[in-house]
């Protein structure tokens, strides 16, 4: 993926947010290597390929409502120790911004801990960004979906429902 002015703005905003939070960027020694990650192929029976193609990109989309910025979920959920989503830091190589395969698999495993295939609408992954008036929980990062009819909410719900708590 080429770095556009939009992506450059996201990277800049992420850096500013990290600096303003007093968080340090991970050192190269703390970066995960592909060989250091051991994750199941499909936690909770969830479809990893669909996750990587359709769900994971949602975490990089710009959002409003957080202290006047449009930063994506990745801006806070890679650096805050108490943020349950726990996304891996983005990789920047040349003009590309992405998650490596190992990072995506780790993200997938972390996301799987926040879903409930038997009751998708009760999944923490969906509750935090959903407006409290629509049944969601308070989310310090802002409200991303005013209702459960939002296209992202529906897409994630369908993906969660395709899994199984017994897998």
C-alpha positions in Angstrom: 0.0 0.0 0.0 1.3 3.4 -1.0 1.6 6.2 1.6 -1.0 8.8 0.7 -1.4 12.1 2.5 -4.2 10.4 4.4 -2.0 7.6 5.6 0.8 10.0 6.4 -1.7 12.1 8.5 -2.7 8.9 10.4 1.0 8.1 11.1 1.7 11.6 12.2 -1.4 11.6 14.4 -0.4 8.3 15.9 3.0 9.6 16.7 1.6 12.7 18.3 -0.9 10.7 20.4 1.9 8.4 21.5 4.1 11.3 22.5 1.3 13.1 24.3 0.5 10.0 26.2 4.1 9.8 27.4 4.5 6.4 25.9 7.7 5.3 24.4 7.8 3.6 21.0 8.7 -0.1 21.3 12.4 -0.8 20.8 13.5 -2.9 17.9 14.4 -5.6 20.5 10.8 -5.8 21.6 9.3 -6.1 18.1 7.8 -9.5 17.5 9.4 -11.7 14.9 7.4 -14.1 12.8 9.2 -17.0 14.4 8.5 -15.8 18.0 4.7 -15.9 17.7 2.8 -19.1 18.2 -0.9 -18.7 17.8 -3.7 -21.1 16.9 -4.9 -20.9 13.3 -8.5 -20.2 14.3 -9.2 -19.2 17.9 -13.0 -19.7 18.6 -13.4 -21.1 15.1 -13.1 -17.6 13.6 -12.0 -17.1 10.0 -8.5 -15.6 10.0 -8.5 -14.9 6.2 -11.7 -12.9 6.5 -10.4 -11.2 9.6 -7.2 -10.1 7.8 -9.0 -8.9 4.7 -12.1 -7.2 6.1 -11.9 -6.8 9.9 -8.3 -5.8 10.6 -8.4 -2.8 8.2 -11.2 -1.3 10.3 -8.7 -0.7 13.1 -6.7 1.7 10.9 -9.7 3.7 9.6 -9.8 7.3 10.9 -12.2 8.1 13.7 -13.7 11.2 15.0 -14.7 11.9 18.6 -11.3 11.5 20.3 -10.0 14.8 21.5 -10.6 16.4 18.1 -8.5 13.9 16.1 -9.4 11.4 13.4 -6.9 8.8 14.6 -7.8 5.1 14.1 -8.2 2.5 16.8 -4.5 1.6 16.2 -3.4 5.0 17.6 -4.4 4.1 21.2 -4.7 0.4 21.2 -1.0 -0.3 20.4 0.4 1.8 23.2 -2.0 1.8 26.2 -1.2 -1.0 28.6 -4.8 -1.0 29.8 -6.4 -1.1 26.4 -7.8 -4.6 26.0 -7.7 -4.6 22.2 -3.9 -4.8 22.2 -3.0 -4.3 18.6 0.6 -4.7 17.4 2.4 -1.5 16.3 2.2 -0.8 12.5 5.2 -1.6 10.4 6.6 1.1 8.2 8.8 0.0 5.3 9.6 2.4 2.6 6.2 3.8 1.4 4.2 1.0 3.0 2.3 0.9 6.3 1.1 -2.5 7.4 1.0 -5.3 9.9 3.3 -8.3 9.1 1.8 -11.7 9.0 3.0 -12.4 12.5 1.6 -9.1 13.8 -1.8 -9.8 12.1 -1.9 -13.3 13.7 -1.2 -11.8 17.1 -3.9 -9.1 16.5 -6.3 -11.9 15.5 -5.6 -13.8 18.7 -6.1 -10.7 20.8 -9.3 -9.8 19.0 -10.6 -13.3 19.5 -10.4 -12.8 23.3 -12.9 -10.0 23.0 -15.6 -11.8 21.1 -18.4 -14.1 22.1 -19.7 -16.2 19.1 -22.7 -17.5 21.0 -23.8 -13.9 21.7 -22.0 -11.7 19.1 -23.8 -8.5 20.2 -22.5 -8.9 23.7 -18.8 -9.1 22.5 -16.6 -6.5 24.1 -15.1 -5.7 20.7 -18.5 -4.4 19.6 -19.7 -2.9 22.9 -16.9 -0.3 23.4 -17.2 1.6 20.2 -21.1 1.4 20.1 -23.0 4.4 21.5 -24.3 3.8 25.1 -27.7 4.9 23.9 -27.6 2.0 21.5 -26.6 -0.5 24.2 -22.8 0.0 24.0 -20.4 0.8 26.8 -18.5 4.0 27.6 -15.3 4.1 25.5 -12.7 6.8 26.3 -11.7 6.7 22.6 -15.2 7.9 21.5 -18.3 6.6 19.9 -17.7 5.1 16.4 -21.1 3.6 15.8 -24.4 5.4 16.7 -26.4 2.2 16.2 -26.0 -1.5 15.6 -27.0 -0.9 12.0 -23.7 0.7 11.1 -22.0 -1.3 8.3 -18.8 -2.0 10.3 -20.8 -3.2 13.4 -22.8 -5.5 11.2 -19.7 -6.9 9.4 -17.9 -7.6 12.6 -21.1 -9.2 14.1 -21.5 -11.5 11.2 -17.8 -12.5 11.4 -18.1 -13.2 15.2 -21.3 -15.2 14.6 -19.5 -17.5 12.2 -17.2 -18.7 15.0 -17.9 -21.1 17.8 -17.2 -20.9 21.5 -16.3 -24.6 21.5 -13.6 -24.4 18.8 
